[in-house]
Amino acid sequence: MRIFSVGLALAAAAVSVAGCSSSNDSDHNSTSAAESSDPATDAPAVAAPTSGELEASLLQLVAPDVDAATKAGSVENGQARLTNLETMTGALANYGTITFEVGEPTVEGETSTADVAIATPRGTAAPSPQTWVLMDGDWKLSDASTCQILAMGQAPCS
């Protein structure tokens, strides 16, 4: 299969559009980490994500042994991307190891951004910013970032 055959080229293209996001505030039905604290513990309602947590979400997205429905639950607009996720999951079965190096995330409101380098059997792409959104108390990969990875997996969003 030619999945990710143009991965590095697409990753380079993703750098130019990575800062764009197709989500809007109406897609986020959650409580911001910057909002109210629990009076009993005086801790934030939701903690900012760690680079390890964000890396784990990316690894799950490209894991060939994780079903598309599970992946859809971990990304913004997952149900709309289910077919794309199924296509990419099937194609990754014999592709090889994909890894991510996630830089220190920053949080602004309900959005977290981190520079991510993607390594595939064909090489490593320079780090590019990827985004996650806070939804229902969980950090989910944004639709824009999900679509970038799907495009690299030759399962682009339409």
Residue pairs with C-beta under 8 A, 6 or more apart in sequence:
1 91
1 94
1 95
2 154
3 88
3 91
3 92
3 95
3 153
3 154
4 95
4 98
4 120
4 121
4 122
4 152
4 153
4 154
5 122
5 154
6 152
6 154
7 118
7 120
7 122
7 125
7 152
7 153
8 120
8 122
8 123
8 125
10 148
10 151
10 152
11 118
11 125
11 126
11 128
11 152
12 125
12 126
14 125
14 128
14 148
14 151
14 152
15 125
15 126
15 128
17 144
17 148
18 128
18 129
18 130
18 144
18 145
18 148
19 129
20 144
21 111
21 131
21 142
21 143
21 144
22 142
22 143
22 144
22 147
23 76
23 77
23 133
23 142
23 143
23 144
25 110
27 76
27 77
27 133
27 135
27 143
28 110
28 133
28 134
28 135
29 135
29 136
30 46
30 110
30 134
30 135
30 136
30 137
30 138
31 45
31 46
31 134
31 137
32 46
32 109
32 110
32 134
33 44
33 45
33 46
33 47
33 48
33 107
33 110
33 134
34 44
34 107
34 109
35 45
36 45
37 43
37 44
37 45
38 45
45 137
46 134
46 137
48 105
48 107
48 112
49 105
49 107
49 112
49 132
49 139
50 105
51 102
51 103
51 104
51 105
51 114
52 102
53 139
54 102
54 105
54 112
54 114
54 116
54 130
54 132
54 139
55 100
55 101
55 102
57 74
57 132
57 139
57 140
57 141
58 100
58 102
58 116
58 130
58 141
58 149
59 98
59 99
59 100
60 66
60 70
60 71
60 74
61 71
61 74
61 75
61 85
61 141
61 146
61 149
62 88
62 92
62 98
62 149
62 153
63 92
64 89
64 92
64 93
64 95
66 89
67 89
68 82
68 85
68 86
68 89
69 82
71 78
71 85
71 89
72 78
72 79
72 81
72 82
72 85
74 138
74 140
74 141
75 81
75 85
75 140
75 141
75 142
75 143
75 146
76 133
76 135
76 140
76 141
76 142
76 143
76 146
77 143
77 146
78 85
78 140
78 146
80 143
81 143
81 146
81 147
81 150
81 157
84 150
84 155
84 156
84 157
85 150
85 155
87 153
87 154
87 155
88 149
88 150
88 153
88 154
88 155
91 153
91 154
91 155
92 98
92 153
95 120
95 121
96 120
96 121
97 121
98 118
98 119
98 120
99 118
99 119
100 116
100 117
100 118
100 119
101 116
101 117
101 119
101 127
102 114
102 115
102 116
103 114
103 115
103 116
103 127
104 114
105 112
105 113
105 114
105 132
106 112
106 113
106 114
110 133
110 134
110 135
111 131
111 132
111 133
111 134
111 142
112 131
112 132
112 133
112 134
112 139
113 129
113 130
113 131
113 132
114 129
114 130
114 132
115 127
115 128
115 129
115 130
116 127
116 128
116 129
116 130
117 124
117 125
117 126
117 127
118 124
118 125
118 152
119 125
130 141
130 142
130 145
130 148
131 141
131 142
131 144
131 145
132 139
132 140
132 141
132 142
132 145
133 139
133 140
133 142
134 140
141 149
143 157
146 157
147 156
147 157
150 156
150 157
151 157
